[in-house]
Structures are given as C-alpha cells and as structure tokens.
Amino acid sequence: MKTTFDLPEALVRAVKKLARERGTTARAIVQQSLTRTLAEQDKTAPFVLKDGSTAGWQTMDPEFRGLSLHELVLQSYDERG
C-alpha cells in the first residue's frame, strides 16, 4: 500500500545514507523501523499511576478539621510569615 508522510529532510537523508551503507532501500529501512517500533510498543506495559491517596481528613490535625479549603490555604500561608 502506498502512503505519504512528511518527514524532515535531515531524517530522509539519514535514512537514504543508512540504506546505501547497508545495501538496501530506504523503504526497507523505514519498514523495519516502523515494524520494530510497533513490536516494542506491544511489549511495553501500560503506564499505571501510583496510588498517592491519603487516609483523608481523619489524619488531619484536629484544629484544622472542618475548615474549608480556602481557610486551610490561608492557614498554610500564615505559618510562612
């Protein structure tokens, strides 16, 4: 199947140079590269975000429980001076 990609000139030159050095075609180099990239993608485990949740309001100092988020922010800046 034919398709068209816009690639940077420097990349195309590098692919053509590599193809000449290996005695193959630029098409073969691109095909091998894409096949390898897709194969690596299949092996890569999906990213899973580490659970960073906390126990919640129960672990907060009693003096801060029940304050609104705005009041908590103000309290945190009061300590900085």
DRENTOR-497160 format. One record per atom (N, C-alpha, C, CB): atom name; residue number from 1; residue in one letter; x, y, z. Coordinates in steps of 0.05 Angstrom, whole numbers, always signed. Glycine has a CB too. Example, Ala and Ser with C-alpha at 12.3 -4.5 7.8 and 13.67 -1.06 7.14 Angstrom:
// residues 2
ATOM tipa timar drenlum     px     py     pz
ATOM    N     1       a   +264   -114   +156
ATOM   CA     1       a   +246    -90   +156
ATOM    C     1       a   +264    -66   +156
ATOM   CB     1       a   +226    -89   +181
ATOM    N     2       s   +257    -45   +142
ATOM   CA     2       s   +273    -21   +143
ATOM    C     2       s   +258     +1   +157
ATOM   CB     2       s   +282    -12   +114
//
This chain:
// residues 81
ATOM tipa timar drenlum     px     py     pz
ATOM    N     1       m    +17    -23     +0
ATOM   CA     1       m     +0     +0     +0
ATOM    C     1       m    +18    +25     +0
ATOM   CB     1       m    -19     +0    +24
ATOM    N     2       k    +11    +43    -16
ATOM   CA     2       k    +26    +68    -17
ATOM    C     2       k    +14    +89     +1
ATOM   CB     2       k    +28    +79    -46
ATOM    N     3       t    +31   +104    +15
ATOM   CA     3       t    +22   +126    +31
ATOM    C     3       t    +43   +147    +31
ATOM   CB     3       t    +16   +117    +61
ATOM    N     4       t    +37   +171    +40
ATOM   CA     4       t    +56   +193    +40
ATOM    C     4       t    +59   +204    +68
ATOM   CB     4       t    +46   +215    +21
ATOM    N     5       f    +84   +209    +76
ATOM   CA     5       f    +90   +221   +102
ATOM    C     5       f   +107   +245    +97
ATOM   CB     5       f   +104   +201   +121
ATOM    N     6       d   +103   +267   +112
ATOM   CA     6       d   +120   +290   +111
ATOM    C     6       d   +142   +285   +132
ATOM   CB     6       d   +105   +316   +116
ATOM    N     7       l   +167   +283   +124
ATOM   CA     7       l   +189   +278   +142
ATOM    C     7       l   +209   +300   +139
ATOM   CB     7       l   +202   +250   +137
ATOM    N     8       p   +224   +306   +160
ATOM   CA     8       p   +245   +326   +158
ATOM    C     8       p   +266   +317   +138
ATOM   CB     8       p   +258   +332   +186
ATOM    N     9       e   +277   +336   +123
ATOM   CA     9       e   +297   +330   +102
ATOM    C     9       e   +321   +315   +114
ATOM   CB     9       e   +306   +355    +88
ATOM    N    10       a   +330   +324   +138
ATOM   CA    10       a   +353   +312   +150
ATOM    C    10       a   +348   +282   +156
ATOM   CB    10       a   +361   +327   +176
ATOM    N    11       l   +324   +276   +164
ATOM   CA    11       l   +317   +248   +170
ATOM    C    11       l   +317   +231   +145
ATOM   CB    11       l   +289   +246   +184
ATOM    N    12       v   +306   +242   +123
ATOM   CA    12       v   +305   +228    +98
ATOM    C    12       v   +334   +223    +88
ATOM   CB    12       v   +289   +243    +77
ATOM    N    13       r   +351   +243    +90
ATOM   CA    13       r   +379   +240    +82
ATOM    C    13       r   +392   +218    +98
ATOM   CB    13       r   +394   +266    +85
ATOM    N    14       a   +387   +218   +125
ATOM   CA    14       a   +400   +198   +142
ATOM    C    14       a   +390   +170   +135
ATOM   CB    14       a   +394   +204   +172
ATOM    N    15       v   +364   +167   +129
ATOM   CA    15       v   +353   +141   +121
ATOM    C    15       v   +366   +131    +95
ATOM   CB    15       v   +322   +143   +119
ATOM    N    16       k   +368   +149    +76
ATOM   CA    16       k   +379   +142    +50
ATOM    C    16       k   +409   +134    +53
ATOM   CB    16       k   +377   +165    +30
ATOM    N    17       k   +423   +149    +69
ATOM   CA    17       k   +452   +143    +74
ATOM    C    17       k   +454   +115    +87
ATOM   CB    17       k   +465   +164    +92
ATOM    N    18       l   +438   +110   +107
ATOM   CA    18       l   +439    +84   +121
ATOM    C    18       l   +432    +61   +101
ATOM   CB    18       l   +419    +83   +144
ATOM    N    19       a   +412    +66    +84
ATOM   CA    19       a   +404    +46    +64
ATOM    C    19       a   +428    +40    +45
ATOM   CB    19       a   +380    +56    +48
ATOM    N    20       r   +442    +61    +36
ATOM   CA    20       r   +465    +57    +19
ATOM    C    20       r   +486    +40    +33
ATOM   CB    20       r   +477    +83     +9
ATOM    N    21       e   +492    +48    +58
ATOM   CA    21       e   +512    +34    +74
ATOM    C    21       e   +506     +4    +78
ATOM   CB    21       e   +516    +47   +101
ATOM    N    22       r   +480     -1    +81
ATOM   CA    22       r   +471    -29    +86
ATOM    C    22       r   +465    -44    +60
ATOM   CB    22       r   +447    -30   +104
ATOM    N    23       g   +466    -30    +38
ATOM   CA    23       g   +460    -43    +12
ATOM    C    23       g   +430    -51     +9
ATOM   CB    23       g   +477    -67     +8
ATOM    N    24       t   +413    -33    +19
ATOM   CA    24       t   +385    -39    +18
ATOM    C    24       t   +370    -13     +9
ATOM   CB    24       t   +374    -48    +46
ATOM    N    25       t   +345    -12    +12
ATOM   CA    25       t   +329    +11     +3
ATOM    C    25       t   +320    +27    +27
ATOM   CB    25       t   +305     +3    -14
ATOM    N    26       a   +314    +52    +22
ATOM   CA    26       a   +303    +70    +43
ATOM    C    26       a   +276    +58    +52
ATOM   CB    26       a   +300    +99    +33
ATOM    N    27       r   +261    +48    +33
ATOM   CA    27       r   +235    +36    +40
ATOM    C    27       r   +239    +13    +60
ATOM   CB    27       r   +221    +25    +15
ATOM    N    28       a   +259     -3    +56
ATOM   CA    28       a   +264    -26    +75
ATOM    C    28       a   +272    -16   +102
ATOM   CB    28       a   +286    -45    +63
ATOM    N    29       i   +288     +5   +103
ATOM   CA    29       i   +297    +16   +129
ATOM    C    29       i   +272    +27   +144
ATOM   CB    29       i   +318    +39   +125
ATOM    N    30       v   +255    +42   +130
ATOM   CA    30       v   +232    +54   +143
ATOM    C    30       v   +213    +31   +152
ATOM   CB    30       v   +217    +73   +124
ATOM    N    31       q   +209    +11   +135
ATOM   CA    31       q   +191    -11   +143
ATOM    C    31       q   +202    -26   +167
ATOM   CB    31       q   +188    -30   +119
ATOM    N    32       q   +228    -31   +168
ATOM   CA    32       q   +240    -45   +191
ATOM    C    32       q   +237    -28   +216
ATOM   CB    32       q   +270    -51   +186
ATOM    N    33       s   +241     -2   +213
ATOM   CA    33       s   +240    +16   +237
ATOM    C    33       s   +211    +17   +248
ATOM   CB    33       s   +249    +44   +229
ATOM    N    34       l   +192    +19   +230
ATOM   CA    34       l   +164    +20   +239
ATOM    C    34       l   +156     -6   +251
ATOM   CB    34       l   +146    +27   +216
ATOM    N    35       t   +164    -28   +239
ATOM   CA    35       t   +157    -55   +250
ATOM    C    35       t   +169    -59   +278
ATOM   CB    35       t   +167    -77   +231
ATOM    N    36       r   +194    -51   +281
ATOM   CA    36       r   +208    -53   +307
ATOM    C    36       r   +194    -35   +328
ATOM   CB    36       r   +238    -46   +305
ATOM    N    37       t   +187    -11   +320
ATOM   CA    37       t   +174     +7   +339
ATOM    C    37       t   +147     -4   +348
ATOM   CB    37       t   +170    +35   +326
ATOM    N    38       l   +131    -15   +330
ATOM   CA    38       l   +105    -26   +337
ATOM    C    38       l   +109    -51   +355
ATOM   CB    38       l    +89    -33   +312
ATOM    N    39       a   +129    -67   +349
ATOM   CA    39       a   +134    -91   +365
ATOM    C    39       a   +142    -83   +394
ATOM   CB    39       a   +156   -108   +353
ATOM    N    40       e   +158    -62   +397
ATOM   CA    40       e   +166    -53   +423
ATOM    C    40       e   +142    -42   +438
ATOM   CB    40       e   +188    -31   +421
ATOM    N    41       q   +125    -28   +424
ATOM   CA    41       q   +101    -17   +437
ATOM    C    41       q    +84    -39   +449
ATOM   CB    41       q    +85     -1   +416
ATOM    N    42       d    +82    -62   +435
ATOM   CA    42       d    +66    -84   +445
ATOM    C    42       d    +78    -96   +471
ATOM   CB    42       d    +64   -106   +424
ATOM    N    43       k   +104    -94   +474
ATOM   CA    43       k   +118   -105   +497
ATOM    C    43       k   +117    -87   +521
ATOM   CB    43       k   +146   -112   +490
ATOM    N    44       t   +112    -61   +516
ATOM   CA    44       t   +113    -41   +537
ATOM    C    44       t    +87    -43   +554
ATOM   CB    44       t   +116    -13   +525
ATOM    N    45       a    +91    -46   +580
ATOM   CA    45       a    +68    -47   +598
ATOM    C    45       a    +55    -19   +599
ATOM   CB    45       a    +77    -56   +627
ATOM    N    46       p    +29    -18   +601
ATOM   CA    46       p    +16     +8   +603
ATOM    C    46       p    +24    +23   +628
ATOM   CB    46       p    -14     +5   +601
ATOM    N    47       f    +25    +49   +627
ATOM   CA    47       f    +32    +65   +650
ATOM    C    47       f    +10    +64   +670
ATOM   CB    47       f    +38    +94   +642
ATOM    N    48       v    +17    +58   +695
ATOM   CA    48       v     -3    +58   +717
ATOM    C    48       v     +7    +78   +738
ATOM   CB    48       v     -6    +29   +729
ATOM    N    49       l    -10    +97   +743
ATOM   CA    49       l     -4   +118   +762
ATOM    C    49       l     -4   +106   +790
ATOM   CB    49       l    -23   +142   +760
ATOM    N    50       k    +17   +111   +805
ATOM   CA    50       k    +19   +101   +833
ATOM    C    50       k     -3   +114   +850
ATOM   CB    50       k    +47   +106   +845
ATOM    N    51       d    -15    +98   +867
ATOM   CA    51       d    -36   +109   +884
ATOM    C    51       d    -24   +127   +905
ATOM   CB    51       d    -53    +86   +898
ATOM    N    52       g    -30   +153   +903
ATOM   CA    52       g    -19   +172   +922
ATOM    C    52       g    -40   +183   +941
ATOM   CB    52       g     -6   +195   +907
ATOM    N    53       s    -62   +169   +943
ATOM   CA    53       s    -83   +178   +960
ATOM    C    53       s    -76   +176   +990
ATOM   CB    53       s   -109   +163   +955
ATOM    N    54       t    -89   +192  +1006
ATOM   CA    54       t    -83   +191  +1035
ATOM    C    54       t   -108   +181  +1050
ATOM   CB    54       t    -75   +220  +1045
ATOM    N    55       a   -105   +179  +1076
ATOM   CA    55       a   -127   +169  +1092
ATOM    C    55       a   -149   +190  +1094
ATOM   CB    55       a   -116   +162  +1120
ATOM    N    56       g   -144   +214  +1085
ATOM   CA    56       g   -165   +234  +1085
ATOM    C    56       g   -165   +252  +1109
ATOM   CB    56       g   -192   +220  +1083
ATOM    N    57       w   -188   +264  +1114
ATOM   CA    57       w   -190   +284  +1135
ATOM    C    57       w   -184   +272  +1163
ATOM   CB    57       w   -217   +296  +1135
ATOM    N    58       q   -187   +246  +1166
ATOM   CA    58       q   -184   +234  +1193
ATOM    C    58       q   -155   +237  +1203
ATOM   CB    58       q   -191   +204  +1192
ATOM    N    59       t   -135   +239  +1185
ATOM   CA    59       t   -107   +242  +1193
ATOM    C    59       t    -99   +271  +1198
ATOM   CB    59       t    -89   +229  +1173
ATOM    N    60       m   -117   +289  +1191
ATOM   CA    60       m   -111   +317  +1195
ATOM    C    60       m   -111   +325  +1224
ATOM   CB    60       m   -130   +335  +1178
ATOM    N    61       d    -94   +344  +1232
ATOM   CA    61       d    -95   +354  +1259
ATOM    C    61       d   -123   +363  +1266
ATOM   CB    61       d    -74   +377  +1263
ATOM    N    62       p   -132   +357  +1290
ATOM   CA    62       p   -160   +364  +1297
ATOM    C    62       p   -166   +394  +1294
ATOM   CB    62       p   -165   +356  +1326
ATOM    N    63       e   -146   +411  +1299
ATOM   CA    63       e   -152   +440  +1297
ATOM    C    63       e   -159   +449  +1268
ATOM   CB    63       e   -128   +456  +1307
ATOM    N    64       f   -151   +433  +1248
ATOM   CA    64       f   -156   +440  +1220
ATOM    C    64       f   -181   +426  +1209
ATOM   CB    64       f   -132   +434  +1204
ATOM    N    65       r   -191   +406  +1222
ATOM   CA    65       r   -214   +392  +1212
ATOM    C    65       r   -238   +410  +1211
ATOM   CB    65       r   -221   +367  +1230
ATOM    N    66       g   -254   +408  +1190
ATOM   CA    66       g   -277   +424  +1187
ATOM    C    66       g   -273   +451  +1173
ATOM   CB    66       g   -290   +429  +1214
ATOM    N    67       l   -247   +459  +1169
ATOM   CA    67       l   -242   +484  +1155
ATOM    C    67       l   -246   +480  +1125
ATOM   CB    67       l   -213   +493  +1160
ATOM    N    68       s   -254   +501  +1112
ATOM   CA    68       s   -257   +499  +1083
ATOM    C    68       s   -229   +499  +1070
ATOM   CB    68       s   -274   +524  +1072
ATOM    N    69       l   -228   +492  +1045
ATOM   CA    69       l   -203   +491  +1031
ATOM    C    69       l   -190   +519  +1031
ATOM   CB    69       l   -206   +481  +1002
ATOM    N    70       h   -206   +539  +1027
ATOM   CA    70       h   -196   +567  +1027
ATOM    C    70       h   -183   +573  +1055
ATOM   CB    70       h   -218   +587  +1021
ATOM    N    71       e   -196   +565  +1076
ATOM   CA    71       e   -186   +570  +1103
ATOM    C    71       e   -160   +555  +1108
ATOM   CB    71       e   -207   +563  +1124
ATOM    N    72       l   -159   +530  +1097
ATOM   CA    72       l   -134   +514  +1100
ATOM    C    72       l   -111   +527  +1086
ATOM   CB    72       l   -138   +486  +1090
ATOM    N    73       v   -116   +538  +1062
ATOM   CA    73       v    -95   +551  +1047
ATOM    C    73       v    -85   +576  +1062
ATOM   CB    73       v   -105   +559  +1018
ATOM    N    74       l   -104   +591  +1072
ATOM   CA    74       l    -96   +615  +1088
ATOM    C    74       l    -80   +607  +1112
ATOM   CB    74       l   -121   +630  +1096
ATOM    N    75       q    -87   +586  +1126
ATOM   CA    75       q    -72   +576  +1149
ATOM    C    75       q    -44   +568  +1141
ATOM   CB    75       q    -87   +552  +1162
ATOM    N    76       s    -41   +555  +1118
ATOM   CA    76       s    -15   +546  +1109
ATOM    C    76       s     +4   +569  +1103
ATOM   CB    76       s    -17   +528  +1085
ATOM    N    77       y     -7   +591  +1093
ATOM   CA    77       y     +9   +615  +1088
ATOM    C    77       y    +15   +631  +1113
ATOM   CB    77       y     -4   +632  +1067
ATOM    N    78       d     -3   +629  +1133
ATOM   CA    78       d     +2   +643  +1158
ATOM    C    78       d    +27   +634  +1171
ATOM   CB    78       d    -21   +640  +1177
ATOM    N    79       e    +33   +608  +1169
ATOM   CA    79       e    +56   +596  +1182
ATOM    C    79       e    +82   +605  +1168
ATOM   CB    79       e    +55   +566  +1181
ATOM    N    80       r    +81   +615  +1143
ATOM   CA    80       r   +105   +623  +1129
ATOM    C    80       r   +112   +652  +1136
ATOM   CB    80       r   +101   +621  +1099
ATOM    N    81       g    +94   +666  +1147
ATOM   CA    81       g   +100   +694  +1154
ATOM    C    81       g    +93   +714  +1135
ATOM   CB    81       g   +127   +697  +1160
//
